[in-house]
Amino acid sequence: MDYVDLRSDTVTKPTPEMREAMAEAEVGDDVYMDDPTVNTLQEKAASMLGKEDALFVPSGTMGNLLALLVHCQRGDEVIVGDKSHIYMNEAGGMSALGGIHPHPIKNQADGTLALDDIRASIQTEDVHHTITRLICIENTQNVCGGIPLTAEYTAQVGQLAKENNLLFHIDGARIFNAAAALNVNVKELTGPADSIMFCLSKGLVAPVGSMLVGTRKFIARARHLRKMLGGGMRQAGVLAAAGLISLEKMTGRLGQDHARAKKLFEGLKQVKGLKLDASPSSNMIYFDLAEDIRLSESQIMEEMKKRGVFVDAAGPYRFRLVTHYWIDDAGVEKAVKAFEEVLK
Ligand SMILES: *Cc1c(COP(=O)(O)O)cnc(C)c1O
């Protein structure tokens, strides 16, 4: 069966054009920095984000970890959102592997960290305290609803970081979704940051890989640490070839995924038994099950699957659906119809 897979944008398989580019990619040993396709991808990513240099990494998790390891010494503290991927979903890598101390503060409903909360969480000079080194924000903010954080807000965080001698990293796994949602050039969202990670493997449809972007000096150190973590890849141009198509062809079409998310949201609003969050601003829809629904999350997942639709629970009585390249209008309609049948 041809499934409509709304579990995540990570499920996106490469397009035929990507597979062809992968088959024909010029390659070399990237640990020697000899892979021309990887080099082109890195140059292109740096230039699109308005930074000096970039590094191709196997995953977003490794990209974020490298940023933390380059920016922080053991015992340093990082200000992160309590609903951020770095804090919740990266297996505690910063403390396990870097001896870095997370200082979680509340993510507001709009995905931001309140500037006053950031200010209040910066440690004072005192032998009892850690040294605050870095602020991390996430754009789009996944758990808060795939919400884009604006250029104005990002500039304010950048200013606050500068005034307090702190570094500033953006987990921009979906930063191109944010740029599309806000209708701005992605550079406006990355300018104030010292480093940015973004994923090629999500809405940008590539099979594998993320990019870490920053100054030449930062990237040189990150390359060293990537080798230490076992992420130095050899003929990685086979993967980078797909990533180049992500940058060239996929960044410009994300608005279509956002329009389909709105369409799916409108359809689901008519389904009894679902309590939807606010209208989606990017490619994610979150909803809770109404109290009178007697099915468990896993029963709903099972029943939806029988009707050709994959969905994933995001917690007790809660679901997240994500639109992407392989979800068309017919897929949206099929999903709405399946929910109607399952919940009636
Ligand atoms: C997916 C994701 C990551 C990590 O990416 P992986 O490639 O899955 O390791 C980091 N941050 C956010 C917000 C994400 O959604």
Ligand as a Chemical Component Dictionary entry (heavy atoms), coordinates in Angstrom:
data_LIG
# 
_chem_comp.id                   LIG 
_chem_comp.type                 NON-POLYMER 
_chem_comp.pdbx_formal_charge   0 
_chem_comp.three_letter_code    LIG 
# 
loop_
_chem_comp_atom.comp_id 
_chem_comp_atom.atom_id 
_chem_comp_atom.alt_atom_id 
_chem_comp_atom.type_symbol 
_chem_comp_atom.charge 
_chem_comp_atom.model_Cartn_x 
_chem_comp_atom.model_Cartn_y 
_chem_comp_atom.model_Cartn_z 
_chem_comp_atom.pdbx_ordinal 
LIG C1 C1 C 0 15.402 16.625 14.154 1  
LIG C2 C2 C 0 15.888 17.710 15.026 2  
LIG C3 C3 C 0 17.219 17.760 15.443 3  
LIG C4 C4 C 0 18.231 16.634 15.227 4  
LIG O1 O1 O 0 18.323 16.089 14.015 5  
LIG P1 P1 P 0 18.712 14.532 13.778 6  
LIG O2 O2 O 0 19.238 14.577 12.403 7  
LIG O3 O3 O 0 17.453 13.757 13.928 8  
LIG O4 O4 O 0 19.760 14.158 14.776 9  
LIG C5 C5 C 0 17.617 18.845 16.182 10 
LIG N1 N1 N 0 16.755 19.827 16.500 11 
LIG C6 C6 C 0 15.470 19.808 16.122 12 
LIG C7 C7 C 0 14.586 20.940 16.492 13 
LIG C8 C8 C 0 14.987 18.743 15.385 14 
LIG O5 O5 O 0 13.694 18.717 15.031 15 
# 
loop_
_chem_comp_bond.comp_id 
_chem_comp_bond.atom_id_1 
_chem_comp_bond.atom_id_2 
_chem_comp_bond.value_order 
_chem_comp_bond.pdbx_ordinal 
LIG C1 C2 SING 1  
LIG C2 C3 SING 2  
LIG C2 C8 DOUB 3  
LIG C3 C4 SING 4  
LIG C3 C5 DOUB 5  
LIG C4 O1 SING 6  
LIG O1 P1 SING 7  
LIG P1 O2 DOUB 8  
LIG P1 O3 SING 9  
LIG P1 O4 SING 10 
LIG C5 N1 SING 11 
LIG N1 C6 DOUB 12 
LIG C6 C7 SING 13 
LIG C6 C8 SING 14 
LIG C8 O5 SING 15 
# 
